Amino acid sequence: MDKNINIKVKIWRQRGPKEKGFFETYSLENISQGSSFLEMLDILNEKLINEGKEPVVFDHDCREGICGMCSLYINGHPHGPDEDVTTCQLHMRKFHDGETITVEPWRSAGFPVIRDLMVNRSAFDEIMQAGGYVSVNTGGVPDANSTPIPKNKAEMAMDAAACIGCGACVATCKNGSAMLFVSAKVSQLALLPQGRIEAARRAKAMVAKMDELGFGNCTNTGACEVECPKNISITNIARLNREFLSAKLKD
């Protein structure tokens, strides 16, 4: 049975990208362990507003583990100590009475802080714009079953497409690498016949854009796979490397 707990929340406060940030600690009482982590932050913000103080800025949207916006670094883990969930799916039952919870934004050169816990993740959009699409000729729509796709390829493509682009892989990587994200987006297309036409150009363009935006190199520590809320496999990174090297050899 869920109970109420008293906690302290140590939160990163930063007024803007060029401002110096700092930690500030707040005390909260009678927080239900059945509430979500974001609901706890809502309670904190209501308390701060009632006290005439600035509320904590954090990102969220669907609160259903779909959009990836609720990207917070909690007690040293992207999305918190629970496994296979986003921050909005994290519940306060994972924390204990009297505990101090440390909450930070994503730490990466590619994700500059906008304010407090909110970061600018438009770098992922730029990577997708560089090559994360399939060009098709206009005209009649082909029948869905007209291009046979092996079941194992279809399943691997769907697994890769499960990536929600939250950035947890970047946040947990000691190098700030975006390779797991990029490899998932390359794989979901490269595994399907519709995506093979532009495969070489896609791999080169997305990797080049990733490097341009300041993300680090992958050194295969596997931390990204461990912390990914959607269980994206690092086998996708191996596939991206093959796609990229194959494209360079063709050049």
TIKOL-547532 format. One line per 8 residues: number of its first residue (from 1); their letters; for each residue x, y, z of N, C-alpha, C. Coordinates in nm, 3 decimals. Layout:
<nodes>
NUM	a	X,Y,Z,X,Y,Z,X,Y,Z ~ ... .
</nodes>
This chain:
<nodes>
1	mdkninik	0.085,-0.120,0.000,0.000,0.000,0.000,0.088,0.124,0.000 ~ 0.055,0.220,-0.085,0.132,0.344,-0.093,0.110,0.429,0.032 ~ 0.215,0.496,0.073,0.206,0.585,0.188,0.260,0.722,0.151 ~ 0.244,0.817,0.242,0.296,0.950,0.219,0.437,0.961,0.277 ~ 0.524,1.033,0.208,0.662,1.048,0.253,0.701,1.196,0.253 ~ 0.801,1.227,0.333,0.860,1.360,0.335,0.995,1.351,0.264 ~ 1.021,1.442,0.172,1.143,1.437,0.093,1.206,1.576,0.080 ~ 1.330,1.577,0.035,1.395,1.700,-0.007,1.431,1.684,-0.154 .
9	vkiwrqrg	1.411,1.789,-0.232,1.441,1.785,-0.374,1.549,1.888,-0.405 ~ 1.665,1.838,-0.447,1.778,1.924,-0.482,1.777,1.945,-0.633 ~ 1.738,2.065,-0.676,1.708,2.090,-0.817,1.804,2.193,-0.876 ~ 1.845,2.167,-0.999,1.932,2.261,-1.072,1.848,2.379,-1.120 ~ 1.891,2.501,-1.082,1.826,2.623,-1.127,1.922,2.703,-1.214 ~ 1.875,2.746,-1.330,1.958,2.822,-1.424,1.866,2.911,-1.506 ~ 1.887,3.041,-1.500,1.794,3.135,-1.561,1.805,3.141,-1.713 ~ 1.915,3.094,-1.770,1.929,3.097,-1.914,2.055,3.027,-1.959 .
17	pkekgffe	2.073,3.009,-2.091,2.188,2.935,-2.144,2.323,2.994,-2.105 ~ 2.329,3.125,-2.087,2.456,3.190,-2.057,2.471,3.228,-1.910 ~ 2.370,3.193,-1.831,2.374,3.223,-1.688,2.442,3.108,-1.612 ~ 2.500,3.141,-1.498,2.560,3.038,-1.415,2.452,2.969,-1.333 ~ 2.451,2.837,-1.336,2.350,2.762,-1.263,2.393,2.725,-1.123 ~ 2.296,2.676,-1.045,2.324,2.636,-0.906,2.215,2.539,-0.861 ~ 2.245,2.465,-0.756,2.146,2.374,-0.697,2.071,2.447,-0.586 ~ 1.942,2.420,-0.579,1.860,2.473,-0.470,1.776,2.358,-0.415 .
25	tyslenis	1.769,2.350,-0.282,1.700,2.238,-0.218,1.567,2.283,-0.159 ~ 1.464,2.203,-0.184,1.330,2.232,-0.134,1.279,2.113,-0.053 ~ 1.200,2.141,0.048,1.141,2.035,0.131,0.994,2.019,0.094 ~ 0.952,1.894,0.082,0.812,1.863,0.053,0.762,1.760,0.154 ~ 0.641,1.780,0.201,0.583,1.690,0.301,0.458,1.622,0.246 ~ 0.435,1.501,0.297,0.314,1.425,0.264,0.295,1.405,0.114 ~ 0.402,1.362,0.048,0.394,1.329,-0.094,0.354,1.182,-0.108 ~ 0.245,1.158,-0.177,0.198,1.021,-0.194,0.295,0.942,-0.281 .
33	qgssflem	0.329,0.822,-0.237,0.416,0.737,-0.318,0.344,0.688,-0.443 ~ 0.215,0.706,-0.450,0.139,0.668,-0.569,0.141,0.774,-0.677 ~ 0.192,0.892,-0.644,0.197,0.999,-0.743,0.318,0.980,-0.833 ~ 0.311,1.038,-0.952,0.423,1.030,-1.044,0.528,1.135,-1.008 ~ 0.646,1.123,-1.065,0.753,1.218,-1.037,0.714,1.358,-1.086 ~ 0.650,1.366,-1.201,0.610,1.496,-1.254,0.498,1.557,-1.169 ~ 0.412,1.474,-1.115,0.309,1.526,-1.023,0.373,1.584,-0.898 ~ 0.480,1.521,-0.852,0.555,1.576,-0.738,0.612,1.713,-0.773 .
41	ldilnekl	0.666,1.728,-0.895,0.718,1.858,-0.937,0.605,1.960,-0.952 ~ 0.487,1.917,-0.993,0.371,2.006,-1.000,0.337,2.059,-0.861 ~ 0.342,1.969,-0.763,0.313,2.008,-0.624,0.417,2.108,-0.575 ~ 0.544,2.082,-0.608,0.651,2.174,-0.570,0.628,2.311,-0.633 ~ 0.594,2.315,-0.761,0.573,2.443,-0.829,0.454,2.519,-0.773 ~ 0.348,2.447,-0.736,0.233,2.513,-0.674,0.273,2.576,-0.541 ~ 0.357,2.505,-0.466,0.407,2.555,-0.339,0.491,2.681,-0.360 ~ 0.580,2.678,-0.461,0.667,2.792,-0.489,0.585,2.914,-0.534 .
49	inegkepv	0.485,2.891,-0.618,0.401,3.001,-0.666,0.325,3.065,-0.550 ~ 0.273,2.981,-0.460,0.200,3.032,-0.343,0.291,3.113,-0.251 ~ 0.421,3.082,-0.254,0.518,3.155,-0.173,0.575,3.276,-0.246 ~ 0.525,3.300,-0.369,0.572,3.414,-0.446,0.709,3.393,-0.508 ~ 0.747,3.267,-0.529,0.879,3.234,-0.585,0.865,3.183,-0.728 ~ 0.977,3.183,-0.801,0.979,3.134,-0.939,0.960,2.982,-0.942 ~ 0.863,2.931,-1.018,0.849,2.785,-1.030,0.965,2.725,-1.109 ~ 0.984,2.596,-1.093,1.089,2.524,-1.164,1.042,2.495,-1.306 .
57	vfdhdcre	1.124,2.529,-1.404,1.089,2.503,-1.544,1.136,2.362,-1.581 ~ 1.043,2.281,-1.628,1.078,2.148,-1.678,0.988,2.115,-1.797 ~ 1.034,2.024,-1.881,0.964,1.991,-2.004,0.872,1.870,-1.984 ~ 0.757,1.873,-2.047,0.668,1.756,-2.045,0.561,1.777,-2.150 ~ 0.497,1.668,-2.191,0.389,1.679,-2.288,0.286,1.569,-2.265 ~ 0.310,1.450,-2.321,0.207,1.347,-2.318,0.186,1.285,-2.180 ~ 0.292,1.277,-2.102,0.291,1.210,-1.971,0.244,1.064,-1.982 ~ 0.275,1.003,-2.094,0.239,0.862,-2.116,0.357,0.780,-2.167 .
65	gicgmcsl	0.479,0.837,-2.159,0.597,0.762,-2.202,0.611,0.753,-2.353 ~ 0.549,0.845,-2.426,0.549,0.838,-2.572,0.637,0.945,-2.635 ~ 0.631,1.067,-2.583,0.694,1.180,-2.654,0.841,1.201,-2.618 ~ 0.884,1.159,-2.499,1.024,1.175,-2.459,1.059,1.314,-2.409 ~ 0.962,1.402,-2.392,0.991,1.539,-2.349,1.034,1.547,-2.203 ~ 0.989,1.457,-2.120,1.011,1.465,-1.975,1.152,1.417,-1.937 ~ 1.251,1.477,-1.998,1.388,1.427,-1.985,1.459,1.490,-1.865 ~ 1.468,1.417,-1.757,1.534,1.465,-1.636,1.638,1.364,-1.589 .
73	yinghphg	1.747,1.415,-1.534,1.855,1.332,-1.480,1.834,1.325,-1.329 ~ 1.792,1.210,-1.280,1.746,1.197,-1.141,1.835,1.099,-1.065 ~ 1.896,1.148,-0.960,1.986,1.065,-0.877,2.088,0.989,-0.961 ~ 2.144,1.057,-1.061,2.251,0.998,-1.141,2.205,0.909,-1.254 ~ 2.074,0.907,-1.284,2.022,0.823,-1.393,1.928,0.904,-1.481 ~ 1.940,0.891,-1.612,1.839,0.951,-1.701,1.703,0.889,-1.674 ~ 1.604,0.970,-1.653,1.467,0.927,-1.624,1.453,0.860,-1.487 ~ 1.558,0.861,-1.405,1.546,0.810,-1.269,1.587,0.667,-1.249 .
81	pdedvttc	1.570,0.616,-1.126,1.623,0.484,-1.089,1.543,0.365,-1.140 ~ 1.421,0.387,-1.190,1.342,0.275,-1.240,1.390,0.237,-1.379 ~ 1.363,0.114,-1.422,1.409,0.066,-1.551,1.296,0.072,-1.655 ~ 1.337,0.099,-1.779,1.247,0.093,-1.894,1.127,0.188,-1.883 ~ 1.147,0.303,-1.820,1.041,0.402,-1.810,1.098,0.541,-1.836 ~ 1.011,0.631,-1.878,1.048,0.772,-1.888,1.015,0.839,-1.754 ~ 1.057,0.964,-1.738,1.036,1.032,-1.611,0.889,1.040,-1.574 ~ 0.801,1.062,-1.673,0.659,1.074,-1.643,0.598,0.942,-1.594 .
89	qlhmrkfh	0.666,0.831,-1.622,0.618,0.699,-1.577,0.683,0.657,-1.445 ~ 0.775,0.739,-1.396,0.843,0.711,-1.269,0.752,0.752,-1.154 ~ 0.736,0.664,-1.055,0.650,0.695,-0.941,0.732,0.715,-0.814 ~ 0.673,0.787,-0.722,0.743,0.823,-0.599,0.765,0.704,-0.506 ~ 0.704,0.591,-0.537,0.730,0.471,-0.455,0.873,0.420,-0.472 ~ 0.943,0.472,-0.571,1.083,0.437,-0.591,1.175,0.513,-0.496 ~ 1.118,0.605,-0.417,1.197,0.685,-0.324,1.150,0.661,-0.181 ~ 1.233,0.699,-0.085,1.208,0.667,0.055,1.186,0.792,0.139 .
97	dgetitve	1.120,0.773,0.250,1.094,0.883,0.342,1.226,0.943,0.389 ~ 1.236,1.076,0.383,1.357,1.144,0.427,1.466,1.154,0.322 ~ 1.444,1.098,0.204,1.546,1.097,0.099,1.561,1.235,0.034 ~ 1.684,1.265,-0.007,1.711,1.385,-0.088,1.728,1.341,-0.233 ~ 1.644,1.394,-0.321,1.643,1.356,-0.462,1.709,1.467,-0.543 ~ 1.813,1.432,-0.618,1.886,1.530,-0.700,1.833,1.526,-0.843 ~ 1.791,1.642,-0.894,1.732,1.650,-1.027,1.812,1.750,-1.111 ~ 1.860,1.703,-1.226,1.941,1.786,-1.316,1.886,1.779,-1.458 .
105	pwrsagfp	1.923,1.875,-1.542,1.889,1.865,-1.685,1.986,1.771,-1.755 ~ 1.958,1.737,-1.881,2.056,1.665,-1.962,2.184,1.747,-1.969 ~ 2.299,1.681,-1.955,2.427,1.750,-1.963,2.495,1.712,-2.094 ~ 2.490,1.800,-2.192,2.553,1.772,-2.321,2.572,1.902,-2.397 ~ 2.684,1.911,-2.469,2.707,2.029,-2.552,2.600,2.041,-2.659 ~ 2.543,1.927,-2.700,2.439,1.927,-2.802,2.303,1.968,-2.751 ~ 2.287,1.971,-2.616,2.159,2.006,-2.554,2.177,2.124,-2.459 ~ 2.195,2.245,-2.507,2.214,2.359,-2.418,2.092,2.384,-2.330 .
113	virdlmvn	2.115,2.427,-2.207,2.006,2.454,-2.114,1.931,2.579,-2.158 ~ 1.799,2.571,-2.162,1.715,2.687,-2.189,1.686,2.759,-2.058 ~ 1.637,2.681,-1.961,1.613,2.734,-1.827,1.589,2.618,-1.731 ~ 1.650,2.623,-1.616,1.635,2.521,-1.512,1.659,2.380,-1.569 ~ 1.552,2.300,-1.577,1.564,2.160,-1.619,1.530,2.140,-1.767 ~ 1.496,2.247,-1.837,1.459,2.237,-1.978,1.580,2.261,-2.067 ~ 1.603,2.171,-2.162,1.714,2.186,-2.255,1.661,2.195,-2.398 ~ 1.744,2.249,-2.485,1.710,2.260,-2.627,1.754,2.132,-2.698 .
121	rsafdeim	1.658,2.050,-2.740,1.690,1.923,-2.805,1.664,1.930,-2.956 ~ 1.664,2.052,-3.011,1.640,2.066,-3.155,1.751,2.004,-3.238 ~ 1.866,1.975,-3.175,1.975,1.908,-3.248,1.928,1.775,-3.307 ~ 1.844,1.703,-3.234,1.791,1.576,-3.285,1.703,1.600,-3.408 ~ 1.628,1.710,-3.407,1.545,1.743,-3.524,1.633,1.772,-3.645 ~ 1.744,1.841,-3.622,1.835,1.873,-3.732,1.899,1.747,-3.790 ~ 1.930,1.651,-3.704,1.987,1.525,-3.751,1.884,1.450,-3.837 ~ 1.759,1.450,-3.793,1.654,1.384,-3.871,1.632,1.455,-4.005 .
129	qaggyvsv	1.637,1.587,-4.004,1.619,1.663,-4.128,1.733,1.637,-4.227 ~ 1.849,1.599,-4.174,1.964,1.573,-4.261,1.948,1.445,-4.342 ~ 1.867,1.351,-4.292,1.854,1.226,-4.368,1.754,1.125,-4.316 ~ 1.683,1.157,-4.212,1.591,1.059,-4.152,1.456,1.053,-4.219 ~ 1.457,1.033,-4.350,1.332,1.028,-4.424,1.352,0.945,-4.550 ~ 1.243,0.913,-4.617,1.247,0.839,-4.743,1.178,0.923,-4.849 ~ 1.245,0.948,-4.961,1.184,1.022,-5.071,1.109,0.924,-5.161 ~ 0.990,0.962,-5.203,0.910,0.875,-5.290,0.857,0.957,-5.407 .
137	ntggvpda	0.835,0.890,-5.517,0.774,0.955,-5.632,0.625,0.974,-5.607 ~ 0.571,1.086,-5.653,0.428,1.108,-5.637,0.354,1.019,-5.735 ~ 0.228,0.996,-5.709,0.148,0.910,-5.794,0.065,0.815,-5.711 ~ 0.027,0.703,-5.770,-0.055,0.607,-5.699,0.019,0.544,-5.582 ~ -0.054,0.517,-5.478,0.005,0.454,-5.359,0.011,0.303,-5.382 ~ 0.132,0.243,-5.371,0.142,0.098,-5.392,0.075,0.020,-5.280 ~ 0.030,-0.097,-5.312,-0.032,-0.182,-5.213,0.069,-0.216,-5.104 ~ 0.022,-0.221,-4.980,0.112,-0.242,-4.866,0.185,-0.376,-4.875 .
145	nstpipkn	0.124,-0.473,-4.940,0.186,-0.606,-4.947,0.262,-0.629,-5.078 ~ 0.279,-0.526,-5.159,0.342,-0.545,-5.289,0.493,-0.563,-5.278 ~ 0.552,-0.519,-5.165,0.696,-0.536,-5.142,0.717,-0.630,-5.025 ~ 0.749,-0.756,-5.051,0.768,-0.852,-4.940,0.886,-0.811,-4.852 ~ 0.866,-0.818,-4.722,0.971,-0.786,-4.624,0.984,-0.903,-4.528 ~ 1.104,-0.960,-4.515,1.122,-1.071,-4.422,1.078,-1.033,-4.280 ~ 1.018,-1.126,-4.210,0.963,-1.097,-4.077,1.071,-1.047,-3.980 ~ 1.190,-1.107,-3.984,1.293,-1.064,-3.889,1.339,-0.921,-3.917 .
153	kaemamda	1.345,-0.883,-4.047,1.382,-0.747,-4.083,1.275,-0.647,-4.037 ~ 1.150,-0.685,-4.057,1.040,-0.598,-4.017,1.040,-0.576,-3.865 ~ 1.067,-0.684,-3.790,1.068,-0.673,-3.644,1.185,-0.587,-3.595 ~ 1.302,-0.604,-3.657,1.416,-0.523,-3.618,1.394,-0.375,-3.650 ~ 1.330,-0.349,-3.764,1.298,-0.211,-3.801,1.200,-0.150,-3.701 ~ 1.102,-0.227,-3.660,1.004,-0.177,-3.563,1.069,-0.153,-3.427 ~ 1.161,-0.242,-3.388,1.232,-0.224,-3.262,1.314,-0.095,-3.264 ~ 1.379,-0.068,-3.376,1.459,0.055,-3.389,1.369,0.178,-3.389 .
161	aacigcga	1.252,0.165,-3.452,1.158,0.278,-3.462,1.095,0.312,-3.327 ~ 1.114,0.226,-3.227,1.058,0.252,-3.094,1.130,0.367,-3.024 ~ 1.246,0.407,-3.076,1.320,0.520,-3.018,1.234,0.645,-3.020 ~ 1.221,0.712,-2.904,1.138,0.832,-2.894,1.222,0.960,-2.896 ~ 1.353,0.946,-2.914,1.438,1.064,-2.925,1.444,1.148,-2.799 ~ 1.440,1.084,-2.684,1.439,1.160,-2.558,1.577,1.216,-2.524 ~ 1.684,1.148,-2.568,1.819,1.194,-2.541,1.884,1.131,-2.419 ~ 1.819,1.030,-2.359,1.877,0.964,-2.243,2.013,0.902,-2.277 .
169	cvatckng	2.028,0.854,-2.401,2.154,0.793,-2.443,2.266,0.896,-2.440 ~ 2.236,1.017,-2.482,2.336,1.125,-2.481,2.369,1.163,-2.338 ~ 2.265,1.174,-2.255,2.284,1.220,-2.117,2.368,1.123,-2.035 ~ 2.356,0.994,-2.063,2.429,0.896,-1.982,2.567,0.864,-2.036 ~ 2.593,0.898,-2.163,2.721,0.868,-2.226,2.830,0.961,-2.174 ~ 2.943,0.906,-2.134,3.053,0.990,-2.083,3.108,1.082,-2.191 ~ 3.082,1.048,-2.318,3.128,1.131,-2.430,3.018,1.220,-2.487 ~ 2.896,1.207,-2.434,2.784,1.281,-2.490,2.755,1.240,-2.633 .
177	samlfvsa	2.765,1.110,-2.661,2.745,1.061,-2.797,2.597,1.041,-2.828 ~ 2.560,1.070,-2.953,2.422,1.049,-2.999,2.412,0.928,-3.091 ~ 2.510,0.839,-3.084,2.515,0.727,-3.177,2.396,0.632,-3.165 ~ 2.345,0.610,-3.044,2.232,0.518,-3.030,2.109,0.576,-3.098 ~ 2.084,0.703,-3.078,1.971,0.769,-3.144,1.987,0.765,-3.295 ~ 2.102,0.809,-3.345,2.124,0.815,-3.490,2.117,0.676,-3.551 ~ 2.175,0.579,-3.484,2.175,0.442,-3.539,2.035,0.383,-3.543 ~ 1.952,0.416,-3.443,1.814,0.367,-3.443,1.737,0.427,-3.560 .
185	kvsqlall	1.756,0.557,-3.585,1.683,0.623,-3.692,1.733,0.579,-3.830 ~ 1.862,0.550,-3.841,1.915,0.496,-3.966,1.866,0.353,-3.986 ~ 1.867,0.273,-3.880,1.829,0.132,-3.890,1.683,0.114,-3.928 ~ 1.594,0.195,-3.872,1.452,0.175,-3.900,1.419,0.193,-4.048 ~ 1.507,0.267,-4.119,1.488,0.285,-4.263,1.576,0.191,-4.345 ~ 1.700,0.172,-4.299,1.795,0.090,-4.375,1.753,-0.057,-4.382 ~ 1.676,-0.103,-4.284,1.633,-0.242,-4.282,1.519,-0.271,-4.379 ~ 1.453,-0.166,-4.427,1.338,-0.183,-4.515,1.375,-0.149,-4.659 .
193	pqgrieaa	1.315,-0.215,-4.756,1.350,-0.188,-4.897,1.323,-0.044,-4.938 ~ 1.222,0.020,-4.879,1.191,0.158,-4.914,1.305,0.253,-4.876 ~ 1.384,0.212,-4.778,1.491,0.299,-4.731,1.627,0.271,-4.791 ~ 1.637,0.167,-4.872,1.767,0.129,-4.927,1.816,0.224,-5.037 ~ 1.724,0.288,-5.108,1.762,0.373,-5.221,1.855,0.485,-5.176 ~ 1.825,0.545,-5.062,1.904,0.658,-5.011,1.994,0.620,-4.895 ~ 2.017,0.491,-4.875,2.088,0.444,-4.756,2.226,0.507,-4.740 ~ 2.304,0.511,-4.847,2.440,0.564,-4.838,2.440,0.713,-4.805 .
201	rrakamva	2.357,0.788,-4.875,2.351,0.932,-4.850,2.302,0.960,-4.710 ~ 2.204,0.881,-4.664,2.146,0.901,-4.531,2.250,0.882,-4.421 ~ 2.323,0.772,-4.427,2.421,0.743,-4.322,2.527,0.853,-4.314 ~ 2.577,0.896,-4.428,2.681,1.000,-4.429,2.626,1.133,-4.379 ~ 2.508,1.168,-4.424,2.451,1.299,-4.388,2.417,1.309,-4.241 ~ 2.359,1.202,-4.184,2.318,1.207,-4.044,2.439,1.203,-3.951 ~ 2.540,1.125,-3.986,2.662,1.121,-3.904,2.734,1.256,-3.911 ~ 2.740,1.314,-4.030,2.805,1.444,-4.045,2.734,1.551,-3.964 .
209	kmdelgfg	2.602,1.550,-3.965,2.526,1.648,-3.888,2.544,1.626,-3.738 ~ 2.547,1.501,-3.695,2.570,1.469,-3.554,2.705,1.525,-3.508 ~ 2.809,1.506,-3.589,2.941,1.558,-3.554,2.941,1.711,-3.552 ~ 2.874,1.769,-3.650,2.870,1.915,-3.660,2.805,1.979,-3.537 ~ 2.706,1.912,-3.480,2.631,1.968,-3.367,2.698,1.948,-3.233 ~ 2.815,1.886,-3.230,2.893,1.879,-3.107,2.874,1.756,-3.021 ~ 2.810,1.653,-3.073,2.798,1.529,-2.996,2.930,1.453,-2.999 ~ 2.959,1.381,-2.893,3.086,1.310,-2.882,3.089,1.180,-2.959 .
217	nctntgac	3.204,1.111,-2.952,3.222,0.983,-3.021,3.178,0.867,-2.934 ~ 3.138,0.760,-2.998,3.099,0.638,-2.926,3.223,0.556,-2.893 ~ 3.234,0.514,-2.768,3.345,0.426,-2.728,3.293,0.292,-2.674 ~ 3.170,0.259,-2.710,3.112,0.126,-2.682,3.112,0.087,-2.535 ~ 3.078,0.181,-2.447,3.065,0.145,-2.305,2.932,0.076,-2.277 ~ 2.833,0.099,-2.364,2.702,0.034,-2.349,2.609,0.101,-2.250 ~ 2.651,0.213,-2.192,2.566,0.283,-2.095,2.436,0.330,-2.159 ~ 2.442,0.367,-2.286,2.324,0.417,-2.356,2.214,0.310,-2.362 .
225	evecpkni	2.254,0.188,-2.393,2.157,0.078,-2.402,2.095,0.049,-2.266 ~ 2.176,0.055,-2.161,2.129,0.025,-2.025,2.024,0.127,-1.980 ~ 2.045,0.254,-2.013,1.957,0.360,-1.964,1.843,0.395,-2.059 ~ 1.844,0.340,-2.179,1.739,0.372,-2.275,1.602,0.324,-2.225 ~ 1.502,0.413,-2.217,1.371,0.371,-2.167,1.295,0.280,-2.264 ~ 1.340,0.272,-2.389,1.272,0.190,-2.489,1.355,0.069,-2.532 ~ 1.463,0.042,-2.458,1.546,-0.077,-2.482,1.602,-0.084,-2.624 ~ 1.645,0.029,-2.678,1.708,0.029,-2.809,1.845,-0.038,-2.797 .
233	sitniarl	1.872,-0.134,-2.885,1.994,-0.214,-2.876,2.113,-0.147,-2.943 ~ 2.231,-0.166,-2.887,2.353,-0.111,-2.947,2.393,-0.189,-3.073 ~ 2.322,-0.295,-3.105,2.347,-0.361,-3.234,2.315,-0.264,-3.349 ~ 2.230,-0.168,-3.321,2.200,-0.066,-3.422,2.322,0.020,-3.453 ~ 2.407,0.041,-3.351,2.530,0.118,-3.373,2.622,0.043,-3.468 ~ 2.630,-0.089,-3.451,2.711,-0.170,-3.542,2.657,-0.160,-3.684 ~ 2.524,-0.158,-3.697,2.463,-0.147,-3.830,2.493,-0.010,-3.891 ~ 2.485,0.096,-3.810,2.517,0.230,-3.860,2.662,0.237,-3.908 .
241	nreflsak	2.753,0.176,-3.832,2.895,0.176,-3.872,2.913,0.105,-4.006 ~ 2.842,-0.006,-4.025,2.851,-0.079,-4.152,2.795,0.006,-4.266 ~ 2.681,0.070,-4.242,2.620,0.155,-4.345,2.714,0.270,-4.382 ~ 2.775,0.330,-4.282,2.862,0.445,-4.305,2.989,0.405,-4.379 ~ 3.052,0.296,-4.334,3.174,0.249,-4.400,3.148,0.204,-4.544 ~ 3.035,0.139,-4.565,2.998,0.095,-4.699,2.979,0.216,-4.792 ~ 2.916,0.320,-4.740,2.895,0.442,-4.820,3.029,0.508,-4.853 ~ 3.121,0.510,-4.758,3.252,0.573,-4.781,3.334,0.493,-4.883 .
249	lkd	3.322,0.360,-4.878,3.396,0.276,-4.974,3.342,0.298,-5.115 ~ 3.212,0.317,-5.127,3.153,0.343,-5.258,3.201,0.476,-5.314 ~ 3.226,0.572,-5.224,3.280,0.701,-5.268,3.419,0.686,-5.327 .
</nodes>
